[in-house]
Amino acid sequence: MFGLRQKIALGFGGLLMIIAIIGIQSLLYLTKLGESIDVILRENYRSVIACQQMKEALERIDSGLLFTLLGDTKDGAVLIRTNESAFEKALQTELNNITVPGEGEKAASLQELYQKYKSALKNVEGPEKPMALRRDVYFTVLLPLFNQIKDTAAGILEVNQQNMSEANDRARRDAFRARRQMYILLCAGALVSIGFIFFTGRWILRPIQRLIRSAGEIKKGNLDLIVHSDSRDEIGHLSESFNAMAASLREFRRSDQAKLIRIQHATQRAFDSLPEAVAVIDLEGQVEVATGSAKTMFGLRPNAPIADLPFPWMTDLFNAVLNSGRAAQPKNQSRIVQHFVGGEERYIRPEAVPIMDDDKQPTGVILVLHDVTQLRQQDEIKRGVISTVSHQLRTPLTSIRMAIHLLLEERVGPLSEKQAELLVAAREDSDRLSTILSSLLDISRIESGKAQLEFRAVSPRSIALEGLEPLRRAAQDRGVSFDVELPDDLPEVRADVTRINHVFSNLLSNALKHTPAGGTIIVSAQADEEWVRFSVADTGRGIPGEHLSRIFEQFYRVPVPGQEAGAGLGLAIVKEIVEAHGGAVGVESREGQGSVFTFSLRRADRGSESENAL
């Protein structure tokens, strides 16, 4: 039984043999044709040329004799001497190239006739002899010899031409036989090739196609197939190995299914013990496993498509994670979803996290639904306490400020210098306390939704310049320059001008406070398809990295050596105002290299209908 290698070698060996035979035959016939052509050139062509040259030279010698007989002795002698040399040279070539039977005798006769002609030529050429004698010798001796020499040369020429014709015929017959044998060999090669292609398909291609189809079935999960092969070559061994592999895969599948069932049960038990609502979702958007709270609160049961649930934000989070490959949260400002469970109000903070494989491609999504109801209630209690305390403190604080004002005006009696200093310090502290209470009330109103925002379309350049103008004198006094980089073609934004002026005032005041003399504060903005993003950059001392994550928290203050810290409410108010507009705030800073505060406002031509009173 032939193996696959022997079968391929047999097919290619036959083709190689045909090619070798064709090549050898081609070389042999080309060599034979070359020899035939060489014979024609070597044996006949030289004699033909030599005979033609002798005939031409002889005719010119005869013309020279005629010139002599007519009295032109000088020109006749030159013509005779020149052509005698040419004739003798051609005659010598013919004598050295005797190749055809009978050619030697003719050449010897030609040489003998020429010697007689040359001897008689002297009797006619000499001018000292009588003209009648010279003419008689020419017509009786030279002219007959002339004709005999020409006839003999013509005979040699005819013999060689006849031999050339015969050689040409032989070459044609050889070429015809060569073409016929080439056609036969080419047909044989084509038949061998067709046979090889047929047997290649039978021996190699068909078994390989069966293996390809079997591999496709295994890809689909069909491991119960068996590949049949009648051959005992390498393809047969490969088929046996393929069947063995399928059997091993069947066994692995049985063991893996049992293991997977155990893992699923263990995972489900672990999930059921989690207090948070957590669900694992596959790439098709179906729930694979979920905790008990996820099932009861949101209906996230195994095999349930999230698209069928009455929570569109789940589908949005799922798509956002698959598209970006990063964790995602809802896009609304609070990122909190209100949900009722058994008539009880709950607040949920959803978060979706991708499950990545080794190639960093998502294979699923983990949906985590944090219940922040208690934290929200605590925040509401805190805001209520702060609002109540702020309201309760405003009335006595107003009285204290009024009393200090009256005392400083000395309407109730004169003050000593020391008393005036104490009252001035008390007035400054009471003003600062009043500012803090106002800020707390603003934050409380914004967070509780009681602050009304009056949105209108406004130019980014105008609101930036309006917020910057009150601080120009203070900047000049401190030796700090403002640089405004606002393109004229920026689209209008939807904003409450008063509130946004407060944002610019806080950011510019902070930048001015922390920028030394000779520094620069840069106000710039740029637009994208939905937002206009403003930035306030300074060349100040910068903010240490450990403080950046908490910079917008209430009452959080970055310690600055040698400088009195504020109440820590300015940036918190900035954050609340910007988020009330639907935007976001951010900060980038390096210690010793300045800071860049950014915030975004929605373009007026992209205004959201969800913008309403908070």
C-alpha positions in Angstrom: 0.0 0.0 0.0 1.5 3.3 -1.0 1.9 6.1 1.5 0.9 9.7 0.8 4.5 10.6 0.2 4.9 7.8 -2.4 1.7 8.8 -4.1 2.8 12.3 -4.5 6.2 11.2 -5.6 4.7 8.9 -8.1 2.6 11.7 -9.6 5.3 14.3 -9.7 7.8 11.7 -10.8 5.7 10.9 -13.9 5.5 14.6 -14.7 9.2 15.0 -14.2 9.9 12.1 -16.5 7.8 13.6 -19.3 9.4 17.0 -18.9 12.9 15.3 -19.0 12.0 13.4 -22.1 10.7 16.5 -23.8 13.8 18.4 -22.8 16.2 15.7 -24.1 14.4 15.3 -27.3 14.3 19.0 -27.9 18.0 19.2 -27.3 18.7 16.3 -29.7 16.6 17.7 -32.5 17.9 21.2 -32.0 21.4 19.8 -32.2 20.6 17.9 -35.4 19.0 20.9 -37.0 22.0 23.0 -36.1 24.3 20.5 -37.6 22.3 20.5 -40.8 22.4 24.2 -41.1 26.1 24.2 -40.3 26.7 21.6 -43.1 24.9 23.9 -45.5 27.0 26.9 -44.5 30.2 25.0 -44.2 30.1 22.7 -47.2 28.1 24.5 -49.8 27.7 28.2 -49.2 31.5 28.9 -49.5 31.7 27.1 -52.8 28.7 29.0 -54.2 30.1 32.3 -53.2 33.6 31.4 -54.6 32.1 30.3 -58.0 30.1 33.5 -58.2 33.2 35.6 -57.4 35.2 33.7 -60.1 32.5 34.3 -62.7 32.4 38.0 -61.9 36.2 38.3 -61.9 36.5 36.4 -65.2 34.0 38.7 -66.9 35.9 41.8 -65.7 39.2 40.3 -67.0 37.4 39.8 -70.3 36.3 43.4 -70.2 40.0 44.5 -69.6 41.1 42.6 -72.7 38.4 44.3 -74.8 39.7 47.7 -73.5 43.2 46.6 -74.6 42.1 45.6 -78.0 40.3 48.9 -78.4 43.5 50.8 -77.6 43.0 51.7 -73.9 45.9 49.7 -72.8 46.5 51.3 -69.4 42.9 50.9 -68.0 42.7 47.5 -69.5 45.9 46.3 -67.8 44.7 47.7 -64.4 41.3 45.9 -64.7 43.0 42.6 -65.8 45.6 42.6 -62.9 43.0 43.5 -60.2 40.5 40.7 -61.2 43.2 38.1 -61.8 44.0 38.4 -58.1 40.3 38.1 -57.2 39.8 35.1 -59.4 42.8 33.2 -58.1 41.7 33.9 -54.5 38.2 32.6 -55.2 39.7 29.6 -57.0 41.9 28.8 -54.1 38.8 28.9 -51.7 37.0 26.4 -54.0 40.0 24.1 -54.2 40.1 24.1 -50.3 36.4 23.4 -49.9 35.8 20.2 -52.0 32.8 18.6 -50.2 30.4 17.2 -52.8 31.1 14.1 -54.9 32.4 15.1 -58.4 33.2 18.6 -57.2 37.0 17.9 -57.1 37.2 16.9 -60.7 35.4 20.0 -61.8 37.6 22.2 -59.6 40.8 20.6 -61.1 39.5 21.1 -64.6 38.6 24.7 -63.7 42.2 25.3 -62.4 43.7 23.7 -65.6 41.5 25.9 -67.9 42.4 29.0 -66.0 46.1 28.3 -66.4 45.6 28.0 -70.1 43.6 31.1 -70.1 46.2 33.0 -68.2 49.0 31.8 -70.6 47.1 32.9 -73.7 46.2 36.2 -72.0 49.8 37.4 -72.4 49.7 37.1 -76.2 46.7 39.4 -76.4 47.6 41.8 -73.7 51.1 42.9 -75.1 50.9 46.1 -77.2 54.0 45.2 -79.2 52.3 42.4 -81.1 50.3 43.1 -84.2 46.6 43.9 -83.6 45.5 41.3 -86.1 47.4 38.6 -84.2 46.1 39.7 -80.9 42.5 39.7 -82.1 42.9 36.2 -83.7 44.3 34.8 -80.4 41.4 36.4 -78.4 38.7 35.0 -80.6 40.2 31.6 -81.3 41.8 30.8 -77.9 40.7 33.1 -75.0 37.0 33.4 -75.8 36.5 29.6 -76.0 38.5 29.2 -72.7 36.4 32.0 -71.2 33.2 30.1 -72.0 34.6 26.8 -70.7 35.7 28.4 -67.4 32.3 30.0 -66.9 30.5 26.7 -67.7 32.8 24.8 -65.3 32.2 27.3 -62.5 28.5 27.2 -63.2 28.6 23.4 -62.9 30.4 23.6 -59.5 27.8 26.2 -58.4 24.9 23.9 -59.6 26.3 20.9 -57.7 26.6 22.9 -54.5 23.1 24.5 -54.8 21.6 21.0 -55.4 23.3 19.8 -52.3 22.0 22.8 -50.3 18.5 22.0 -51.4 18.8 18.4 -50.4 20.2 19.5 -47.0 17.3 21.9 -46.5 14.8 19.1 -47.3 16.5 16.9 -44.7 16.3 19.7 -42.1 12.6 20.2 -42.9 11.9 16.5 -42.5 13.8 16.4 -39.2 11.8 19.5 -37.9 8.5 17.8 -38.9 9.5 14.6 -37.0 10.6 16.7 -34.0 7.2 18.6 -33.9 5.3 15.3 -34.2 7.2 13.7 -31.3 6.8 16.9 -29.2 3.0 16.8 -29.7 3.0 13.1 -28.7 5.1 13.8 -25.6 2.9 16.9 -24.7 -0.2 14.8 -25.0 1.3 12.1 -22.8 2.3 14.7 -20.2 -1.2 16.1 -20.3 -2.7 12.7 -19.7 -0.3 12.0 -16.9 -1.2 15.4 -15.3 -4.9 14.7 -15.6 -4.4 11.3 -14.0 -2.3 12.8 -11.2 -5.0 15.5 -10.6 -7.7 12.8 -10.5 -5.8 10.6 -8.1 -4.7 13.6 -6.0 -8.4 14.5 -5.5 -9.2 10.9 -4.6 -6.2 10.2 -2.4 -5.7 13.6 -0.8 -8.3 16.3 -1.4 -11.4 14.2 -0.6 -10.1 12.9 2.8 -8.9 16.5 3.6 -12.4 17.9 2.7 -13.9 15.3 5.0 -11.6 16.4 7.8 -12.5 20.1 7.1 -16.2 19.3 7.3 -15.6 17.3 10.5 -13.7 20.2 12.0 -16.6 22.5 11.2 -19.0 20.1 13.0 -16.7 20.0 16.0 -16.7 23.8 15.9 -20.5 23.7 16.1 -20.3 21.4 19.1 -21.0 18.1 17.4 -18.4 15.8 19.0 -20.3 12.5 18.1 -19.0 12.2 14.5 -16.5 9.7 13.2 -14.3 10.3 10.2 -14.2 7.2 7.9 -11.0 6.6 5.8 -10.2 3.5 3.7 -6.5 4.4 3.1 -3.6 3.5 5.3 -1.4 6.4 4.4 -0.8 9.6 6.3 -4.3 10.9 5.6 -5.7 7.6 7.1 -3.5 8.1 10.2 -4.7 11.7 10.4 -8.3 10.5 10.3 -7.6 8.0 13.1 -6.0 10.8 15.2 -8.9 13.0 14.5 -11.3 10.4 15.7 -9.2 9.9 18.8 -9.2 13.7 19.4 -13.0 13.8 19.0 -13.3 10.9 21.6 -11.1 12.8 24.0 -13.1 16.0 23.5 -16.3 14.0 24.3 -14.8 12.8 27.5 -13.5 16.3 28.4 -17.0 17.7 27.6 -18.6 15.2 30.0 -16.1 16.0 32.7 -16.2 19.7 32.0 -20.0 19.8 32.1 -20.0 18.1 35.5 -17.3 20.6 36.7 -19.2 23.5 35.2 -22.4 22.4 36.9 -20.6 22.3 40.2 -19.0 25.7 39.6 -22.4 27.2 38.7 -24.0 25.8 41.8 -21.1 27.1 43.9 -21.3 30.5 42.2 -25.0 30.7 42.7 -24.7 30.0 46.4 -21.9 32.6 46.7 -24.1 35.1 44.8 -27.1 34.4 47.0 -25.0 35.2 50.0 -24.1 38.7 48.7 -26.2 41.6 50.2 -25.8 43.7 47.0 -27.8 43.2 43.8 -25.3 41.7 41.4 -25.9 40.0 38.0 -23.5 38.6 35.4 -24.8 39.2 31.8 -23.4 37.5 28.7 -22.6 39.2 25.3 -26.2 38.5 24.1 -27.6 40.6 27.0 -29.0 37.6 28.9 -28.6 37.1 32.6 -26.3 34.2 33.4 -26.3 34.3 37.2 -27.7 36.8 39.8 -27.9 37.4 43.5 -31.2 36.9 45.3 -31.7 40.7 45.8 -31.1 41.2 42.0 -33.9 38.7 41.3 -36.4 40.0 43.7 -35.8 43.8 43.2 -35.2 43.9 39.4 -36.3 40.6 38.0 -32.7 39.7 36.9 -33.3 36.0 36.7 -31.1 33.5 34.8 -31.7 33.5 31.0 -33.8 36.7 31.2 -32.9 39.3 28.5 -32.2 42.7 30.1 -33.8 44.4 27.0 -37.2 42.9 28.1 -37.0 44.5 31.6 -38.6 47.9 32.3 -35.1 49.5 33.0 -33.7 51.1 29.8 -30.7 52.4 31.7 -29.6 48.8 32.2 -29.4 48.3 28.4 -27.6 51.7 28.0 -25.0 50.7 30.6 -24.5 47.2 29.0 -24.0 48.7 25.5 -21.7 51.4 26.9 -19.4 48.8 28.6 -19.2 46.6 25.5 -18.4 49.6 23.2 -15.8 51.2 25.4 -14.4 48.1 27.3 -14.4 50.2 30.5 -16.7 50.4 33.6 -19.7 52.7 33.1 -22.3 54.5 35.2 -25.5 56.4 34.3 -24.9 59.7 32.5 -27.3 61.7 34.6 -25.8 64.1 37.1 -26.6 62.3 40.3 -26.0 58.8 38.9 -28.7 57.6 41.2 -31.8 55.7 40.0 -35.1 55.8 41.9 -36.8 52.4 42.2 -39.8 51.2 44.2 -39.8 47.7 45.8 -43.1 46.6 47.4 -44.2 50.2 47.5 -41.0 51.3 49.3 -38.8 53.9 47.7 -35.3 52.8 47.1 -32.3 54.7 45.6 -29.9 52.6 43.5 -26.4 53.6 42.2 -25.8 51.2 39.2 -22.4 50.3 37.8 -21.4 48.0 35.0 -18.0 46.4 34.8 -16.7 44.4 31.7 -15.4 40.9 32.1 -12.2 40.7 29.9 -10.5 37.7 28.4 -6.7 37.2 28.0 -6.8 39.2 24.7 -8.5 42.2 26.5 -11.8 41.5 24.7 -15.1 41.7 26.7 -16.8 38.3 27.3 -19.6 39.6 29.5 -20.7 42.3 31.9 -21.1 42.4 35.7 -24.0 44.7 36.7 -23.6 45.9 40.3 -26.6 47.8 41.8 -25.6 49.5 45.0 -28.5 50.3 47.4 -27.7 53.9 48.6 -31.1 54.5 50.1 -29.7 54.8 53.7 -26.8 57.0 52.5 -29.2 59.3 50.7 -31.4 59.5 53.7 -28.4 60.4 55.8 -27.5 63.1 53.3 -31.0 64.5 53.4 -30.8 64.6 57.2 -27.5 66.3 57.0 -28.7 68.9 54.5 -31.8 69.4 56.6 -29.7 70.0 59.7 -27.4 72.3 57.9 -30.3 74.2 56.3 -32.1 74.5 59.7 -28.9 75.6 61.6 -28.0 78.1 58.8 -31.5 79.6 59.0 -31.5 79.7 62.8 -28.0 81.3 62.8 -28.8 84.0 60.2 -31.1 86.1 62.5 -28.8 86.3 65.6 -25.8 86.8 63.2 -27.6 89.7 61.5 -28.2 91.2 65.0 -24.6 90.8 66.0 -23.4 92.3 62.7 -25.8 95.3 63.2 -24.6 95.8 66.8 -21.0 95.7 65.7 -21.7 98.2 63.0 -23.4 100.6 65.5 -20.6 100.3 67.9 -18.0 101.0 65.2 -19.9 104.1 64.2 -19.8 105.2 68.0 -23.5 105.9 68.1 -23.7 104.5 71.6 -20.5 106.1 72.9 -16.9 106.6 72.0 -14.5 103.7 71.7 -10.9 103.3 72.7 -8.3 102.3 70.1 -8.1 98.8 71.5 -11.9 98.4 71.5 -12.1 99.6 67.9 -9.5 97.0 66.9 -11.5 94.2 68.6 -14.7 95.3 67.0 -13.1 95.4 63.5 -11.9 91.9 64.0 -15.3 90.8 65.2 -16.9 92.5 62.1 -14.6 90.6 59.7 -15.3 87.3 61.4 -19.1 87.9 61.4 -18.9 88.8 57.7 -17.0 85.6 57.0 -19.5 83.6 59.0 -22.3 85.3 57.0 -20.7 84.3 53.8 -20.3 80.7 55.0 -24.0 80.5 56.0 -25.0 82.0 52.6 -22.9 79.4 50.8 -24.4 76.6 53.0 -27.9 77.8 52.2 -27.1 78.0 48.4 -25.7 74.4 48.5 -28.8 73.2 50.4 -31.2 74.9 48.0 -29.4 73.5 45.0 -29.2 69.9 46.4 -32.8 70.0 47.6 -34.1 71.3 44.2 -35.5 74.5 45.6 -33.1 76.7 43.7 -34.6 77.9 40.4 -32.2 78.1 37.5 -33.2 80.5 34.7 -31.7 78.9 31.5 -31.1 81.0 28.4 -28.8 81.0 25.5 -25.7 83.1 26.1 -22.4 83.6 24.5 -19.4 81.9 26.2 -17.2 84.9 25.7 -19.7 87.3 27.3 -20.2 85.2 30.5 -16.4 84.6 30.8 -15.6 88.3 30.4 -18.4 89.2 32.8 -17.1 86.9 35.5 -13.5 88.2 34.9 -14.2 91.9 34.9 -14.7 92.4 38.7 -11.3 90.9 39.4 -9.2 92.9 37.0 -8.3 95.6 39.5 -7.3 93.0 42.1 -5.2 91.2 39.6 -3.4 94.4 38.6 -2.7 95.2 42.3 -1.2 91.7 42.7 0.8 91.9 39.5 -1.0 89.0 37.8 -2.2 89.2 34.2 -5.3 87.7 32.6 -5.1 86.0 29.2 -8.4 85.3 27.5 -8.3 82.7 24.7 -12.0 82.4 23.6 -12.6 81.9 19.9 -15.3 84.2 18.4 -17.1 81.3 16.7 -17.9 79.4 19.9 -21.5 78.3 20.0 -23.9 79.7 22.6 -24.5 77.7 25.8 -27.6 77.2 27.9 -26.9 78.7 31.4 -28.2 80.6 34.3 -25.9 83.6 33.9 -26.0 84.6 37.6 -25.0 81.1 38.8 -22.3 80.7 36.1 -20.9 84.1 37.1 -20.6 82.7 40.6 -18.7 79.7 39.2 -16.2 82.0 37.3 -15.9 84.3 40.4 -14.9 81.3 42.6 -12.5 79.8 40.1 -10.8 83.1 39.2 -10.6 84.2 42.9 -8.9 80.9 43.8 -6.5 81.2 40.9 -5.7 84.8 41.8 -5.2 83.9 45.4 -2.6 81.2 44.6 -0.8 82.8 41.7 2.3 84.9 42.7 3.2 88.3 41.2 4.3 88.0 37.6 2.1 85.0 37.0 -0.7 84.5 34.4 -4.3 83.3 34.6 -5.6 81.9 31.3 -9.3 81.6 30.6 -10.1 79.4 27.5 -12.8 77.4 26.0 -13.4 74.9 23.2 -16.5 73.2 21.8 -17.3 69.7 20.7 -20.6 68.2 19.3 -22.5 68.6 22.6 -20.5 70.6 25.1 -18.5 73.8 25.5 -15.7 73.1 27.9 -14.2 76.1 29.9 -10.9 76.1 31.6 -9.2 78.4 34.1 -5.5 77.8 34.3 -2.9 79.5 36.5 0.8 79.5 37.0 0.6 79.2 40.8 2.0 76.8 43.3 -0.3 73.9 42.2 -2.1 71.4 44.4 -0.5 68.3 45.9 -1.7 65.1 44.3 -3.1 63.6 47.5 -5.7 66.5 47.7 -7.0 66.4 44.1 -9.6 63.7 44.7 -11.3 65.6 47.5 -10.9 69.2 46.3 -14.6 69.6 45.5 -15.9 68.2 48.9 -17.7 70.5 51.3 -15.5 72.0 54.0 -12.4 70.4 52.5 -9.4 72.8 52.5 -6.0 72.4 51.1 -3.4 73.5 53.7 -1.3 76.4 52.4 1.6 77.4 54.6 1.5 81.1 55.6 -1.9 81.7 54.2 -5.3 81.7 55.9 -7.5 78.9 54.6 -11.1 79.5 53.6 -14.3 77.7 54.6 -13.9 75.0 51.9 -17.3 75.7 50.3 -16.4 77.7 47.2 -15.4 74.7 45.0 -18.3 72.7 46.4 -20.7 75.4 45.3 -19.0 75.4 41.8 -19.5 71.6 41.6 -23.2 71.8 42.6 -23.9 74.7 40.1 -22.2 73.0 37.2 -23.9 69.7 37.8 -27.2 71.5 38.1 -26.5 72.6 34.6 -26.0 69.0 33.5 -22.2 69.5 33.2 -19.1 68.2 35.0 -16.1 69.8 36.8 -12.5 68.6 36.9 -9.1 69.6 38.0 -5.5 68.9 36.8 -2.5 70.1 38.8 1.1 69.4 39.5 2.8 70.9 42.5 4.9 73.9 41.5 3.5 74.0 38.0 0.0 75.5 38.4 -3.5 74.2 38.2 -6.2 73.9 35.5 -9.9 73.8 36.6 -12.4 72.8 33.9 -16.2 72.7 33.7 -18.6 72.0 30.8 -21.9 73.6 29.8 -24.3 72.1 27.2 -24.5 73.9 23.8 -27.7 75.9 23.3 -28.3 74.1 20.0 -28.0 70.7 21.9 -30.1 71.8 24.9 -31.6 68.9 26.9 -35.3 69.0 27.8 -34.4 67.5 31.1 -32.9 70.9 32.3 -35.4 72.1 34.8 -35.7 73.7 38.2 -33.7 71.9 40.9 
